[in-house]
Amino acid sequence: MSDDASLDEFLGDESGDHAETGASAPSDDGEATTATEPAADIEPATTTYAWSGEGAACDECGETAERRWQQAGGLVCPGCKDWDRA
């Protein structure tokens, strides 16, 4: 076995309780077990950028672009992107 620390050792509260984080924790037999926690309050990640090697249509002007950014619910090319807007 390696002397390297497992990332699981850094999860949980100070008491070492992994159940609150939903992280995998080693069981008594050495196998990892996963504590369950409702994910209802976790927001999924939102993409802000898309890349396509063949290019894809800009949702605003229709031009083909390899790189497109989120704007107003669609993916737009660099020319249509409002860079001043947050």
BELKANOR-V794596 format. One record per backbone hydrogen bond with DSSP energy under -0.5 kcal/mol. NH is the residue of the N-H (numbers start at 0). CO is the residue of the C=O. Records with the same first field share a line. If there is no record, write none. Layout:
NH: CO / CO
This chain:
8: 5
9: 6
10: 7
12: 16
15: 12
17: 15
20: 17
21: 17
22: 17
24: 32
26: 30
29: 26
32: 24
34: 22 / 32
41: 38
42: 40
49: 67
51: 65
54: 51
55: 64
57: 62
58: 74
61: 57
64: 55
67: 49
68: 75
69: 47
70: 73
73: 70
75: 68 / 73
79: 76
80: 76
82: 80
84: 81
